[in-house]
Amino acid sequence: MKRLIVVLILVGFIGYFTYKFRMNHHLTKLENQEDKDLVGHGCVVLNYHIISSNRDKFIRFLTKEPEFTTFNIYKSDFEKQIITLKRNHVNFITPKILDESMRNKRTLTTKRKCILITFDDIDQCVYKNAYPILKKEQIPFTSFLIMRQVGNQNYKGINLANWNQINEMQKSGLATFGTHTYDLHYYDKSGRPPFLEKKNIKTFQRDLQLTSKSYLQHFDVHPQYFAYPYGFGTPQTDQTLMKNGYNLLFTLRYGINKPSDPIFFVKRVLLTYDKWEKVKKWIESNKK
């Protein structure tokens, strides 16, 4: 019995460190993206994950976990970012407006800088910390749901928003909801998202069917916007999504979206404190 317990503990440690290696490898790839300043007109899509309360700063001081520190913006800082965006008179848009602009290859009529705010996974902290600020300022936003995991209180260490909270946000008229797969938000044994392998395209198609069915049950419409877990898909997954009625596919490619850009490769800025400084510099340049 003791030997069995030792084996189980060892297996647990191996699994944990394997996961940590994959997460760190993924974060390194994102941090090594082309990191130029944002220049020119177009629309910047901001991507947030964790909006933590200010009292969690002590936890950040104690931990060096990259998934907590890299993806985290504190509530007070998030509010300052929103105020800065408003002070610079940016044009807050919805995915529908971005879709119309890119699909028709037409610039927006306004000359103001364009911002679309998005959240992936939608942790409880988005509902508790970010949503009240966005509601107060009447700013539209988009959240991408892992459909099977909605309401999971311990999904990879985070507490996901539940359907009552999602319904409340939708009724505000500010929230648009897209999908983030049904349940393919993980790395396989090769250390890659399973849908990146050609042999798994049928798995991706089945997942997409379950996604559409669940989304239709909850929202009475078919989903139109998709964000790839870990940032990127393949031509095969792009084609599958577009055939199933998706209008925009969101990635984590850093940059500004222009009207001539492809609708299946929407760029987003994964918000860190360093990336925010680049966004701030862009919106303050020329004040247009």
Number of C-alpha atoms within 10 A of each C-alpha: 6 7 8 9 10 11 12 12 12 12 11 12 12 12 12 11 11 14 16 15 13 17 18 15 13 16 16 12 10 17 13 9 11 10 12 9 13 19 14 15 18 20 27 24 27 21 23 24 23 27 25 23 16 13 10 11 12 9 11 13 9 8 10 11 12 14 14 17 16 18 17 19 22 18 22 15 15 19 18 12 17 16 14 15 20 14 10 17 16 21 18 20 18 19 22 13 13 26 17 16 22 20 16 11 14 13 17 18 7 10 13 18 24 23 23 22 22 27 23 21 26 26 24 22 19 22 19 16 20 22 20 14 18 18 16 8 13 14 20 21 24 22 25 22 27 23 22 16 19 19 20 16 15 10 13 9 9 16 18 23 22 17 12 10 14 19 13 12 19 15 10 11 13 16 22 18 22 27 25 25 24 23 16 20 17 15 16 12 11 9 15 14 19 19 26 16 15 14 10 12 17 13 14 24 16 12 19 22 15 17 23 21 17 17 20 13 11 11 12 10 11 18 20 20 25 24 27 23 23 18 16 18 20 14 11 14 22 19 12 17 21 17 10 16 13 20 19 25 23 25 22 22 17 21 20 20 23 20 20 13 15 15 21 20 18 25 25 24 23 24 21 17 14 9 17 15 13 18 22 15 14 19 24 17 14 9 12 16
